[in-house]
Amino acid sequence: MGQGPSALAAAILAAGVALAGFLIGQGFMGARGADRFVTVKGISEREVEANVAIWPLRVVASDNDLAKAQAQLEQSLAKIREFLSAHQIDAASARVLGFSVSDAQTNQYSTGGAGSRFVINQTLVVRSSEPAKVLAASAKVGELVAAGVVLSSGGEYGGGGPTFLFTGLSDLKPAMIAEATARAREAAEQFARDSGSRIGGIRRANQGQFEILPRDRAPGISEEAQLEKTVRVVSTVDYSLE
């Protein structure tokens, strides 16, 4: 009889410890369940064509007489405008920029050779909404050289060839984001099936940055030099697993 209360107390204590252990165990299981998620990526790509072309044509004229050098420059600019018109490019859209004159006699590093005293540089920048025509014309730039126009590459306006731009990204964004998100969900559903789970809600989503890439990723060819481009966006989404 003396041991009855002690035995009862011990039984109650044991039951309490067991219940506490069960609840703690359920708590950890719940925590692990809350942390079950999968991170997936969805990619959307579009092939596009540039809708703007910028073509800087840097002209050089030289002579020992400054007036003659200037006249030579004006003749070269006129020939370039004729060339553009002949290739169905609006010559009126071209802008003259970057005029500079150098005098060999004022150059302390001049060696005093047989070169002309005055050298004039000027850049005619063509901006066109018909990039395909600019590309075709740039392939025939030798016609200008044959006509006596002296062109120089480099300088602040790039290497001399046309630059092709795509400015219609905002029109593509909604559909591409939707497609990338749908592909991310497809990947999550496949993972859930393979793991015997099902996907729940979105825990976190990152739309990602839109990229404009060269369509043909050949060494040494930049995106700006290609008429055709690839637009890509990668969405990263975390889905809960149930």
Secondary structure, DSSP 8 states (H G I E B T S, - for coil): -TTHHHHHHHHHHHHHHHHHHHHHHHHHHHHHHHT-EEEEEEEEEEEEE--EEEEEEEEEEEESSHHHHHHHHHHHHHHHHHHHHHTT--GGG-EEEEEEEEEGGG-TT----SS-SEEEEEEEEEEES-HHHHHHHHTTTHHHHHTT--B---STT-SSS-EEE---HHHHHHHHHHHHHHHHHHHHHHHHHHTT--EEEEEEEE----EEEESS--TT--GGG-SEEEEEEEEEEEEEE-
